[in-house]
Amino acid sequence: MNTQDGSMTSTKPYLVRAIYEWILDNQMTPHLLVDARHPGTRVPNEFVENGQIVLNIAPSAVHGLLMDNDWVRFSARFGGVTRHLEIPSEAVLGIFSRENHQGMIFPPAEPVDEAVGNDASPQADSAPPGPTNQPKGDGSGKGKGKGRGGPKLTIVK
């Protein structure tokens, strides 16, 4: 709690961690939907589509996963190359399971100036979010195939 004005910290990082554990407890594969244009976000630009990226964060796909109140940090392989990713909590748009797309979507953060320093190049937000690319080496393959559309997320209350 902020003692200055009585406000509380964001619930988002707590919910992300809880949904992550819930997905793992159900033997499914957790994925993060990330706003790659949010300031401070470090993700592989070549896998960003429409300013967003979907990341497989299963224990078998990442190394050194740390989810605290301010950041999600981990290393993962993309195209055989290990990359270190840093995602501010505010940049997390959702967390869901790959298998049944159940999880939680969060309201987008305040609009950001696309010229602000981050690793993602600015792109239009014309397409809905959906699984795009995943870190390689997790044995899951890529996406669900053509014609199936994006994830069907269920709001968990």
N, C-alpha and C positions, 0 to 999 in steps of 0.2 A: 504494500500500500504506500502511496505517495503521501508522506506526512504533511507536505506543504498544502495541498489542496483537497486531500481526502480521496483522490481518484485511485483506482486500482490498476494493476498491470494488465496487459492484454491476456485474454484466455486462449488465444490461438496456439501458442507454443505448448501449452498444457494439453489442449485437445489433440494436437498433432501427435504428441507422444502417446497419448491414451489410445487413439485410433490405430497408430502403428502397432502397439502391443496387442490390441484386439485382433488386428489382421493376422499377425504372427501366431497368436493363440489359436486361430482357426485354420492354421496351416495354409495360408494364402500368401500372395506376393504383394507387399506394399509398394505403391507408386506415389510420387509427389508430382503435383502439377505446379509449375513455377512460372512466375512472371519474370522472364529473363531480362526485361528492360529496367527492373527496379534497381535503384542505385546500390552499388556494392555487390551485386549478384555476379558470381563467377561461375559460369557454366560454359561448355563447349559451344561456341557460336554456330558451328557447322551443323548442329542438331536442333537449333532453334527454329520453330515454325510459327509464324504469326505472333512473334514476340513471346512465345511460351515454349516450355520444354517439359516433357514427362520423363521422370527419372525413376528407375527401378532402385529401391532402397532396401531390398531384401539383404539379410546378412551374407548370403552367398554372392551377392553382386557388388558389395561395397566393402571398404576397409576403413576402420577407424571412425565409424559413424558417431557423431556427437550432435545431439539435439538439445540445446539449452534454450533459455528464454529469448535470446537475441539472434542466434544463428543455427543453421543446419550445416554441418561440415562433414565431408567424407572424401575418400578417394575412390575412383572407379575407372574401369578400362573402357575406352571408346576407340573402336577400330584397332584394338591391340595396344593402345598407348594409355598408360596410367595418367589420370588427370586429377587434380585436387579441386573440389568444388566447394564454394562458400555461398550460402543462400541466407540472406537476412530473413528472419521470421515473417516480416511484413510481405515478403515476396512470395510466400507459400500461398497458392490459390486453392489447394485442395490436397487431400490424401485419400486414396482409394485402393481396393484390391484389384489386381489385374483380372482375376478369374471371374468375379461377379460384379465388379464396378461399384460395390458398396463402400461407402466412406463418408467424407464430409467435404463440402465446398465452402470456401470462405468468401465474404464480400471482398471485392478488389480494394486494395489500398488507394489512397488519394492518387490522382493522376500525377505522373512524374514527367519531368522534362527529359525527353529522350536524348538530349545532348549531354546529360549528366554522365559522368564516367562509370561505365560498366563494360562487361565483355560482350554484350549482345548488341547486334546491330538493330536499329529501329525497323519495325515492320508493322503493317496494318493489322488491326484486330478484327478482320472480317470473318474469319472462320471460327467455329466453336472449338473449345479445347477438346483434345482427345489424345490417346496414346500415339506418340509419334516415334521417337527413337528411344532405345534403352541402352544402358551400358552393356557392352559386349562381354561375353564370358560367363553369363549367368545360366546358360543352358536353356533359356526360355524362348529363343527365337525373337523375331521382330513382330510386334503388333498382333492383330487378329486377322489380317488378310483384307483383301479388297472387298468393298461392298458391304461391310459390316458396320460402318460408321464409327463414331467415337464412343466413349464410355457412357454407360447409363448409370449415373450416380443416384444413390438413394440418400436422402437427408436422414441422419441419425440424430434423434433428439434424446 
